[in-house]
């Protein structure tokens, strides 16, 4: 596990250094599909420590090693899709050995490479052989980073873990290599440039057409078709260049309380009455009904009279203090018919001695862009 972590760290660090040192546009993944590539690489292997103690526990075992080595090799690959490649490779390596009875071993493998973002980074998996005196199968997993030097050439850094199935050895290798793509249509890029040129010419033509359209208020509708000139730049407009509106409901309620047996409007309630007056001035077509109420105490006849006087007092304030036309106002006394609190306590009486007035208006609000 520690070996794998060290290899991953080395891979990421080297990839960063390579990317920072060069600056080149990489080919599109779709342009690599259907192309073969060949390449060469340098390889470093760190073998499982247990190989030095191969059965029997004897350092003279014909395929025992001391743990690491370097070498070189070649590879051949093919890009099947934008994300998937297949590759075969052969590497000859010089491994420090405890016994000189075998020649330089080699590693052969077949791997599938997967590019998750269809760019530089890839994952790989496959099978391979480490051949000393005898060759044994292994399962390989790893990751790599490919940096493109041109449309067809690239260098790469790669790390792999090898698990030998029969003897359970765990080896790791690191590669640095160069590959070159061949096959496919060499005219791909010139054709792309030609297509890009056509697009640029079309965009230029469209720009010239737009420049010829006159739109003084910049609402997206030409003067020729604009029925509402000088609409604010922040407003959404319809096809005729006129501001689009939404309806917004505004509810205003007036509540004024009175002293016992009194119909005198106290000064503390004047600001609330003024707010209602402002609404009536803003919406001149709106009329208002002021409803007078009394507490539970007293006779019905008296409560009717006092509640009517309270409603009339509010009408007088709206007319005389705030200039609202009396034709838009009406008053009605309900006495004790609509009590807010049915009890006969002082608090209930104070709450019930009141006038109420409600108005609901619909306001047009411009829709913003």
C-alpha positions, -999 to 999 in steps of 0.1 A, spaced: 0 0 0 29 24 9 44 17 -25 12 26 -43 9 59 -23 45 68 -31 39 61 -68 7 82 -69 25 111 -53 54 109 -78 29 106 -106 9 137 -96 41 158 -89 57 149 -122 25 156 -141 23 190 -126 59 198 -135 54 186 -171 22 206 -175 38 237 -161 69 234 -183 52 233 -216 22 250 -233 6 233 -263 -29 227 -275 -39 190 -273 -59 173 -301 -96 167 -296 -104 131 -284 -126 126 -314 -96 132 -338 -77 104 -322 -104 77 -327 -94 51 -352 -57 59 -350 -28 36 -341 2 47 -322 36 34 -314 62 44 -288 92 38 -267 96 41 -229 120 39 -200 108 17 -170 117 13 -134 106 -17 -114 104 -23 -77 98 -60 -71 83 -76 -41 108 -82 -13 96 -118 -10 111 -126 -44 146 -125 -28 134 -154 -6 119 -175 -34 111 -211 -24 131 -228 -13 144 -202 11 177 -200 -7 194 -169 -22 206 -191 -51 171 -197 -64 173 -192 -102 148 -164 -103 154 -146 -70 161 -109 -71 172 -81 -49 142 -58 -54 146 -33 -82 158 -25 -117 156 -3 -148 150 -9 -185 134 2 -217 107 -10 -241 83 -4 -269 45 -3 -273 17 -3 -298 -18 10 -292 -51 18 -308 -78 44 -299 -113 27 -301 -134 56 -288 -130 90 -273 -124 75 -239 -110 40 -246 -76 27 -259 -60 -7 -260 -22 -12 -258 4 -40 -258 40 -34 -247 73 -52 -241 100 -41 -218 135 -55 -211 148 -48 -176 180 -51 -156 171 -65 -122 196 -69 -94 197 -106 -89 211 -131 -64 218 -156 -91 234 -149 -125 221 -181 -141 193 -163 -160 193 -137 -187 178 -102 -185 141 -106 -178 114 -88 -196 78 -76 -189 50 -80 -214 15 -67 -209 -18 -60 -225 -38 -30 -210 -70 -11 -216 -66 27 -210 -97 47 -199 -97 86 -202 -125 98 -179 -125 134 -191 -113 124 -226 -82 145 -221 -48 138 -204 -54 118 -173 -62 80 -177 -67 48 -157 -55 15 -169 -61 -22 -162 -48 -54 -178 -28 -86 -176 10 -91 -179 40 -114 -175 73 -109 -157 96 -134 -173 128 -144 -155 135 -181 -159 98 -188 -160 69 -164 -167 39 -159 -146 7 -141 -151 -2 -109 -132 -31 -85 -129 -21 -48 -135 -38 -16 -123 -25 19 -126 -29 55 -137 -11 79 -160 -9 114 -175 -3 121 -212 10 155 -224 6 163 -261 35 179 -278 16 182 -311 -15 168 -328 2 134 -331 29 132 -305 29 130 -267 50 121 -237 35 104 -207 42 94 -171 26 62 -157 26 41 -126 13 5 -122 8 -21 -96 13 -58 -106 -2 -87 -86 13 -120 -96 -16 -145 -92 3 -177 -85 29 -166 -60 10 -135 -47 40 -112 -54 32 -75 -55 55 -55 -78 53 -19 -90 66 -1 -121 69 35 -133 72 45 -169 82 76 -188 76 73 -226 70 89 -259 42 80 -284 33 90 -320 -1 86 -336 -3 75 -372 -31 67 -396 -63 87 -401 -69 117 -423 -41 143 -424 -65 168 -438 -86 168 -406 -71 200 -392 -71 221 -425 -108 211 -429 -115 223 -393 -97 256 -401 -118 260 -432 -150 254 -412 -139 279 -386 -133 305 -413 -168 299 -426 -183 304 -391 -163 336 -387 -175 350 -420 -212 341 -410 -208 358 -376 -193 389 -393 -223 390 -417 -248 387 -389 -230 415 -370 -233 438 -400 -270 431 -402 -276 438 -365 -256 470 -368 -280 483 -395 -310 480 -371 -319 512 -353 -331 507 -317 -329 541 -299 -342 529 -265 -322 496 -266 -351 474 -257 -344 448 -284 -372 461 -307 -363 482 -337 -377 517 -340 -398 505 -370 -417 480 -348 -416 499 -314 -450 512 -303 -436 525 -270 -406 547 -274 -381 553 -246 -391 524 -224 -367 521 -194 -337 498 -200 -345 477 -169 -380 468 -182 -390 436 -201 -410 445 -232 -434 427 -255 -430 423 -293 -442 458 -297 -416 473 -274 -440 481 -246 -433 474 -209 -447 441 -195 -465 444 -162 -476 420 -135 -505 426 -111 -496 430 -74 -523 431 -48 -519 456 -19 -540 452 12 -543 481 37 -562 479 71 -571 508 94 -578 501 131 -585 529 155 -596 525 192 -617 549 213 -621 557 250 -652 546 268 -684 564 257 -662 586 234 -661 592 196 -631 615 197 -601 604 175 -569 604 195 -538 620 180 -518 589 183 -539 573 155 -534 601 130 -503 585 113 -523 553 107 -552 573 92 -527 592 70 -514 559 56 -550 551 45 -554 586 30 -522 581 10 -536 548 -5 -568 566 -14 -549 594 -31 -528 569 -50 -559 550 -62 -585 577 -69 -611 552 -81 -612 533 -48 -639 539 -22 -638 532 15 -663 520 41 -656 528 77 -672 504 102 -679 516 138 -681 492 167 -688 494 205 -681 472 235 -706 447 250 -717 470 279 -747 493 273 -780 489 254 -781 479 218 -797 513 208 -769 533 225 -741 511 211 -755 516 176 -754 554 181 -719 556 196 -704 532 170 -719 554 142 -704 585 157 -670 568 158 -672 559 121 -683 594 112 -654 609 132 -629 590 110 -647 602 79 -643 638 91 -606 634 97 -600 619 62 -620 648 46 -608 677 67 -573 667 76 -562 648 45 -584 661 17 -602 629 8 -635 636 -10 -665 627 11 -682 611 -20 -656 583 -17 -663 576 19 -692 559 38 -697 549 74 -718 524 93 -723 517 130 -726 480 140 -728 485 178 -719 454 196 -728 430 168 -692 422 158 -673 419 190 -636 409 189 -637 396 225 -671 383 238 -661 387 275 -672 417 296 -638 426 310 -621 460 308 -595 447 283 -623 432 261 -642 465 262 -610 485 252 -605 461 223 -641 462 210 -643 501 211 -630 507 176 -634 514 139 -622 492 111 -616 499 74 -601 477 48 -591 483 12 -575 460 -14 -560 475 -45 -543 459 -75 -511 476 -85 -493 472 -119 -456 465 -114 -432 466 -143 -414 433 -149 -376 437 -148 -352 421 -173 
